[in-house]
Amino acid sequence: MRPIEPECTPTNTPAALAAEICARLIEWGEGASRGQVCDWLNRLRHLYDADPAAMWLYVTWQTGDSARIAESFEERGAKVALDKQGVHQATAKGFAAIRRVAPELAEAMRETFEAHAPEAKRAVI
């Protein structure tokens, strides 16, 4: 049972977002298996350990949001205070880390990024 929230309570606070993520993880664990959830969380951790950019590339890919995947390096850079070259380098480094951790995942992600963001082709090969 969810607590009653006043209408003026912001829903995108860190605590509210974390609560929503945790609720979805519990729902996933009950609907599939806790092992699948743990495997996915471990994949995030391994990608983060290899390179934080790798984890964020993976999370972006997992959303299936092709508009987000198709953002130019310049658009992505504006969100994280990097220039286009910096985003290109971070993307290349992130994909290299994904290839080290999970080569099959890197290939699937590369295909998606290249299909939706031609600019990324040079960064992920």
C-alpha positions as CSV (number, residue, x, y, z in Angstrom):
1,M,0.0,0.0,0.0
2,R,1.4,3.4,-1.0
3,P,1.2,6.2,1.4
4,I,-1.1,9.1,0.6
5,E,0.9,11.9,-1.0
6,P,-0.2,15.5,-1.1
7,E,-0.8,16.7,-4.6
8,C,2.0,19.3,-4.3
9,T,4.7,16.6,-3.5
10,P,7.3,16.5,-6.3
11,T,7.4,13.1,-8.0
12,N,10.9,13.4,-9.4
13,T,12.9,13.9,-6.2
14,P,15.9,11.4,-5.7
15,A,13.9,9.7,-3.0
16,A,10.8,9.4,-5.1
17,L,12.7,8.1,-8.1
18,A,14.6,5.6,-6.0
19,A,11.4,4.4,-4.5
20,E,9.9,3.9,-7.9
21,I,13.0,2.0,-9.2
22,C,12.9,-0.2,-6.1
23,A,9.2,-0.9,-6.6
24,R,9.9,-1.9,-10.2
25,L,12.8,-4.2,-9.1
26,I,10.6,-5.9,-6.6
27,E,7.8,-6.3,-9.2
28,W,10.3,-7.8,-11.6
29,G,11.7,-10.2,-9.0
30,E,8.2,-11.3,-8.2
31,G,7.1,-11.7,-11.8
32,A,10.3,-13.4,-13.1
33,S,12.9,-14.2,-10.5
34,R,15.1,-12.5,-8.0
35,G,18.0,-14.1,-9.7
36,Q,17.3,-12.3,-13.0
37,V,17.1,-9.0,-11.1
38,C,20.4,-9.7,-9.4
39,D,22.1,-10.7,-12.6
40,W,21.0,-7.4,-14.2
41,L,22.1,-5.4,-11.2
42,N,25.5,-7.2,-11.3
43,R,25.8,-6.4,-15.0
44,L,25.3,-2.7,-14.2
45,R,28.0,-3.0,-11.5
46,H,30.4,-4.8,-13.8
47,L,29.9,-2.2,-16.5
48,Y,30.3,0.7,-14.0
49,D,33.5,-0.9,-12.7
50,A,34.8,-1.1,-16.2
51,D,33.9,2.5,-17.0
52,P,30.9,4.6,-15.7
53,A,30.2,5.7,-19.3
54,A,29.7,2.1,-20.2
55,M,27.0,1.7,-17.6
56,W,25.2,4.8,-18.8
57,L,25.4,3.7,-22.5
58,Y,23.9,0.4,-21.4
59,V,21.1,2.1,-19.4
60,T,20.3,4.4,-22.3
61,W,20.2,1.4,-24.6
62,Q,17.9,-0.6,-22.2
63,T,15.3,2.2,-22.3
64,G,14.7,1.4,-26.0
65,D,14.2,5.2,-26.5
66,S,15.5,5.6,-30.0
67,A,15.2,9.4,-29.7
68,R,17.6,9.4,-26.8
69,I,20.0,7.0,-28.5
70,A,19.9,9.2,-31.6
71,E,21.0,12.4,-29.8
72,S,24.0,13.9,-31.4
73,F,27.3,14.1,-29.4
74,E,26.7,17.8,-29.2
75,E,23.2,17.3,-27.6
76,R,24.6,14.7,-25.2
77,G,27.5,17.0,-24.3
78,A,25.2,19.9,-23.4
79,K,23.6,17.7,-20.7
80,V,26.9,16.7,-19.1
81,A,29.1,19.8,-19.8
82,L,31.3,18.1,-22.3
83,D,32.2,19.3,-25.8
84,K,31.4,17.1,-28.8
85,Q,34.9,15.6,-28.8
86,G,34.6,14.8,-25.2
87,V,31.4,12.9,-25.7
88,H,32.9,11.1,-28.7
89,Q,35.9,10.0,-26.6
90,A,33.7,8.9,-23.6
91,T,31.4,7.0,-26.0
92,A,34.3,5.2,-27.6
93,K,35.8,4.4,-24.2
94,G,32.5,3.2,-22.9
95,F,31.9,0.9,-25.8
96,A,35.4,-0.5,-25.4
97,A,34.7,-1.3,-21.8
98,I,31.4,-3.0,-22.7
99,R,33.3,-5.1,-25.3
100,R,35.6,-6.2,-22.5
101,V,32.8,-7.1,-20.1
102,A,30.2,-8.5,-22.5
103,P,31.2,-8.7,-26.2
104,E,27.8,-10.0,-27.3
105,L,26.1,-7.1,-25.6
106,A,28.5,-4.6,-27.2
107,E,27.6,-5.9,-30.6
108,A,23.9,-5.7,-30.1
109,M,24.3,-2.2,-28.7
110,R,26.6,-1.1,-31.5
111,E,24.0,-2.1,-34.1
112,T,21.3,-0.1,-32.3
113,F,23.4,3.0,-31.9
114,E,24.6,2.9,-35.5
115,A,21.0,2.4,-36.8
116,H,19.7,5.4,-34.8
117,A,22.8,7.6,-34.5
118,P,25.0,7.5,-37.5
119,E,27.4,9.9,-35.8
120,A,28.1,7.1,-33.2
121,K,29.4,4.7,-35.9
122,R,32.8,6.2,-35.8
123,A,32.8,6.1,-32.0
124,V,31.8,2.5,-31.4
125,I,33.8,0.6,-34.0
